[in-house]
Amino acid sequence: MRAFVAVRVERDHPLSALELREGWPTPEAGRGQVRVRLAATTVNMHDLWALRGVGVRPDSFPRILGCDVVGWDPDGREVMVTGCFGDPDAGEGDETFDPKRSLISEDLPGSFAEYTVVPARNVIAKPRWLTFEQAACLNVAWSSTFRLLFTRGKASPGERILVQGAGGGVATAAISMARAAGLHVTVTSRSEKKRLRAREIGAHEAVPTGERLREPVDLVVDTVGAATWQHSLRSVRPGGRIVTAGATTGSDTPLDLPRIFYRQVSIIGSTSGSRADTLRMLRFMEAANLRPVVDSVHPFERIREAFERLQHPDLFGNVVVHVSTS
Ligand SMILES: NC(=O)c1ccc[n+]([C@@H]2O[C@H](COP(=O)([O-])OP(=O)(O)OC[C@H]3O[C@@H](n4cnc5c(N)ncnc54)[C@H](OP(=O)(O)O)[C@@H]3O)[C@@H](O)[C@H]2O)c1
């Protein structure tokens, strides 16, 4: 099969370690696994971190990255794959809490290839009301965001939410879902153009990054990390919650413990989405008529352009890679 293989860790020029290989061995499904033929996938920060060697062992290369799997099962059914491989019984009923859980592309090959194999439990039907390109945005960006907002963050109607950053897959999903769920949504962005786009997809207010808010919020979603963390702490009301689920600008920032305990702020971590999160999210999306924001679609052969777009300051939404039409 054709595959883009990550051949080594490359801290400074990560894309130079991504090589197109013809005739790469097609994976065989083992017991309890299903082989999926890829229709589309996305590129994400997680892949760039892995290419730079963050959270991966250098001896695990060469390997296939890519965390969104949509395509066809061996019977030709249109399927998508939920992104956390784990045992719900080992995680108090939630596989994302299984200490041995892994994400797509960690223990099994990822999605930058014509075929991959995944646990059968993670394969679900792709809804007909989503195109393959739209469905490809749903694991990394949307399921994780559904979980961080509702399962972990306990967002509820009438609350005020602050979303840090306007352009990424998580931020665009958070704006759309929080608005549809009846929250008052404020977004920060360094770019005027993106603040405008954020309002178009549902934000009530969009302010420059770091600007003091008119009133504190009940819940903050921070995946930007060091660059916005102090602003997140300053923006949440006493007794409010901050969900942290990423650190695009790094994690080296003071935690400010006195502010957290004196103002009784809850800091909540969130990673990935469970199968149950994804199924509930799909019902929510259908009921509220929500669709992911697709920034751009790139042919498989030009996956490097997709990664360049992912790092472009104008990025707004998800960067999709088209693998096969049928
Ligand atoms: N825990 C999980 O399950 C999970 C799932 C998905 C993603 N993630 C993580 O979440 C993070 C977000 O990923 P993403 O792909 O949605 O978006 P992203 O491309 O990493 O960008 C997120 C936002 O960061 C802001 N930003 C970047 N540099 C900044 C700076 N120097 N100062 C202020 N803001 C800055 C940008 O805001 P503006 O340009 O609008 O200012 C951008 O909209 C990543 O670190 C990713 O690894 C975690």
PDBQT file of the ligand as one rigid body, heavy atoms in Angstrom, charges set to zero:
ROOT
HETATM    1  N1  LIG A 401      -6.530  16.771  24.704  1.00  0.00    +0.000 N 
HETATM    2  C1  LIG A 401      -7.012  16.415  23.530  1.00  0.00    +0.000 C 
HETATM    3  O1  LIG A 401      -7.712  15.441  23.404  1.00  0.00    +0.000 OA
HETATM    4  C2  LIG A 401      -6.705  17.246  22.336  1.00  0.00    +0.000 A 
HETATM    5  C3  LIG A 401      -7.420  17.083  21.159  1.00  0.00    +0.000 A 
HETATM    6  C4  LIG A 401      -7.127  17.904  20.075  1.00  0.00    +0.000 A 
HETATM    7  C5  LIG A 401      -6.121  18.859  20.188  1.00  0.00    +0.000 A 
HETATM    8  N2  LIG A 401      -5.417  18.955  21.337  1.00  0.00    +0.000 N 
HETATM    9  C6  LIG A 401      -4.362  19.975  21.506  1.00  0.00    +0.000 C 
HETATM   10  O2  LIG A 401      -5.020  21.224  21.589  1.00  0.00    +0.000 OA
HETATM   11  C7  LIG A 401      -4.228  22.230  20.992  1.00  0.00    +0.000 C 
HETATM   12  C8  LIG A 401      -5.050  22.962  19.974  1.00  0.00    +0.000 C 
HETATM   13  O3  LIG A 401      -5.030  22.282  18.779  1.00  0.00    +0.000 OA
HETATM   14  P1  LIG A 401      -5.770  22.813  17.494  1.00  0.00    +0.000 P 
HETATM   15  O4  LIG A 401      -5.289  21.970  16.371  1.00  0.00    +0.000 OA
HETATM   16  O5  LIG A 401      -7.210  22.935  17.753  1.00  0.00    +0.000 OA
HETATM   17  O6  LIG A 401      -5.263  24.315  17.322  1.00  0.00    +0.000 OA
HETATM   18  P2  LIG A 401      -3.824  25.009  17.089  1.00  0.00    +0.000 P 
HETATM   19  O7  LIG A 401      -3.525  25.056  15.640  1.00  0.00    +0.000 OA
HETATM   20  O8  LIG A 401      -2.813  24.375  17.971  1.00  0.00    +0.000 OA
HETATM   21  O9  LIG A 401      -4.115  26.498  17.540  1.00  0.00    +0.000 OA
HETATM   22  C9  LIG A 401      -4.893  26.833  18.615  1.00  0.00    +0.000 C 
HETATM   23  C10 LIG A 401      -4.894  28.317  18.810  1.00  0.00    +0.000 C 
HETATM   24  O10 LIG A 401      -3.682  28.682  19.433  1.00  0.00    +0.000 OA
HETATM   25  C11 LIG A 401      -3.591  30.078  19.316  1.00  0.00    +0.000 C 
HETATM   26  N3  LIG A 401      -2.190  30.492  19.405  1.00  0.00    +0.000 N 
HETATM   27  C12 LIG A 401      -1.150  29.921  18.767  1.00  0.00    +0.000 A 
HETATM   28  N4  LIG A 401      -0.009  30.567  19.117  1.00  0.00    +0.000 NA
HETATM   29  C13 LIG A 401      -0.377  31.534  19.977  1.00  0.00    +0.000 A 
HETATM   30  C14 LIG A 401       0.346  32.547  20.689  1.00  0.00    +0.000 A 
HETATM   31  N5  LIG A 401       1.691  32.659  20.591  1.00  0.00    +0.000 N 
HETATM   32  N6  LIG A 401      -0.346  33.385  21.491  1.00  0.00    +0.000 NA
HETATM   33  C15 LIG A 401      -1.681  33.277  21.609  1.00  0.00    +0.000 A 
HETATM   34  N7  LIG A 401      -2.414  32.344  20.962  1.00  0.00    +0.000 NA
HETATM   35  C16 LIG A 401      -1.752  31.501  20.165  1.00  0.00    +0.000 A 
HETATM   36  C17 LIG A 401      -4.195  30.443  17.956  1.00  0.00    +0.000 C 
HETATM   37  O11 LIG A 401      -5.097  31.498  18.171  1.00  0.00    +0.000 OA
HETATM   38  P3  LIG A 401      -5.218  32.783  17.212  1.00  0.00    +0.000 P 
HETATM   39  O12 LIG A 401      -4.333  32.557  16.013  1.00  0.00    +0.000 OA
HETATM   40  O13 LIG A 401      -6.658  32.819  16.881  1.00  0.00    +0.000 OA
HETATM   41  O14 LIG A 401      -4.765  33.915  18.041  1.00  0.00    +0.000 OA
HETATM   42  C18 LIG A 401      -4.927  29.148  17.556  1.00  0.00    +0.000 C 
HETATM   43  O15 LIG A 401      -6.254  29.393  17.196  1.00  0.00    +0.000 OA
HETATM   44  C19 LIG A 401      -2.982  21.523  20.435  1.00  0.00    +0.000 C 
HETATM   45  O16 LIG A 401      -1.912  21.698  21.342  1.00  0.00    +0.000 OA
HETATM   46  C20 LIG A 401      -3.394  20.076  20.350  1.00  0.00    +0.000 C 
HETATM   47  O17 LIG A 401      -2.308  19.186  20.480  1.00  0.00    +0.000 OA
HETATM   48  C21 LIG A 401      -5.693  18.192  22.414  1.00  0.00    +0.000 A 
ENDROOT
TORSDOF 0
